Amino acid sequence: MVCKTVAVVTSTIGRESLERAIRSVHTQTYPCRHYVFVDGEQFHSSAKAILDKYPHVIALYLPMNTGANGWFNSYINAAAPFLVKEDILCFLDDDNTYRPNHIQTIVDCFNAESNLDFAYSLRNFVRPGGAFVVRDDYQSLGRYVHKLVSGCTYNIHVQGKKIPVVCRFSKQNLIDVNCMALSLVCARRVANIWCERGYGNDKAVTDYLLANTKGEMTGRYTVDYTINYRDAFSTYDEFAQYLSENFAKEIAEKFLTLFSQENIDAYFGERPWAKE
């Protein structure tokens, strides 16, 4: 069997978390090549201070900020398949990390299925810095859509207080960009889809992949995804302002834990998307 080559693409504006992302790629049990795109001249110096420590990383310094005005990593993800030559293309945001076996489990999927277009892993929610909070068992599940009921009121108990919060959910398939792995041919085929939107671009790519291509899931929670507390808890800023930021973060983490468990319960206590 011919060994498949793997590229990991990271877009960055030189945040300190980039170093953790680089290290997580470097410690993979399966070899891969890491490409880091520094998105704009104004971020070159901060990124270079980190990248100079890791000469094995292929650093590409873009002259303009392609992610400005809410476009995030869209244009870099679209261009990357035409700039790399590896067989499989993975993505990793600069504030997230891989578990050491992530690439190996991805390659195992491609080796097990002929003519596979894409594979995807599951993810864990972690705090900034990497502390584990809970497995994501309701959002980034690929073919499986959560069964949570929109409009329900949840009583969240935090620091001796009972807080009723009405939660609304959209029903959608999602493979988080950090969990995706595309064959180079497939990555080039979907390149334009990244540019249909900025935020939520991975949702658009997910819809196309599930409807038009052949994919497989690893069933392993090998991506550590840093929580965006404002996304997790819509009234985060209100609670942070009138109570405290730590209080708001605690509520957000409780929601993530609650929703994941409720979705497992809705699947009769099973996790058909998982193999661990």
HELIX and SHEET records of a PDB file:
HELIX    1   1 LEU A   18  HIS A   26  1                                   9    
HELIX    2   2 GLU A   41  PHE A   43  5                                   3    
HELIX    3   3 HIS A   44  LEU A   51  1                                   8    
HELIX    4   4 ALA A   68  GLY A   70  5                                   3    
HELIX    5   5 SER A   74  ALA A   79  1                                   6    
HELIX    6   6 ALA A   80  PHE A   82  5                                   3    
HELIX    7   7 HIS A  102  ALA A  112  1                                  11    
HELIX    8   8 VAL A  177  CYS A  179  5                                   3    
HELIX    9   9 LEU A  184  ARG A  189  1                                   6    
HELIX   10  10 ALA A  191  GLU A  196  5                                   6    
HELIX   11  11 ASN A  201  ASN A  212  1                                  12    
HELIX   12  12 TYR A  229  ALA A  232  1                                   4    
HELIX   13  13 TYR A  236  TYR A  242  1                                   7    
HELIX   14  14 GLU A  245  ALA A  266  1                                  22    
SHEET    1   A 7 ILE A  58  LEU A  62  0                                        
SHEET    2   A 7 ARG A  33  ASP A  39  1                                        
SHEET    3   A 7 VAL A   6  THR A  12  1                                        
SHEET    4   A 7 ILE A  88  PHE A  91  1                                        
SHEET    5   A 7 MET A 180  SER A 183 -1                                        
SHEET    6   A 7 PHE A 118  VAL A 126 -1                                        
SHEET    7   A 7 PHE A 132  ARG A 135 -1                                        
SHEET    1   B 8 ILE A  58  LEU A  62  0                                        
SHEET    2   B 8 ARG A  33  ASP A  39  1                                        
SHEET    3   B 8 VAL A   6  THR A  12  1                                        
SHEET    4   B 8 ILE A  88  PHE A  91  1                                        
SHEET    5   B 8 MET A 180  SER A 183 -1                                        
SHEET    6   B 8 PHE A 118  VAL A 126 -1                                        
SHEET    7   B 8 GLY A 215  THR A 226  1                                        
SHEET    8   B 8 THR A  97  TYR A  98 -1                                        
SHEET    1   C 2 CYS A 152  VAL A 158  0                                        
SHEET    2   C 2 LYS A 161  CYS A 167 -1                                        
END                                                                             
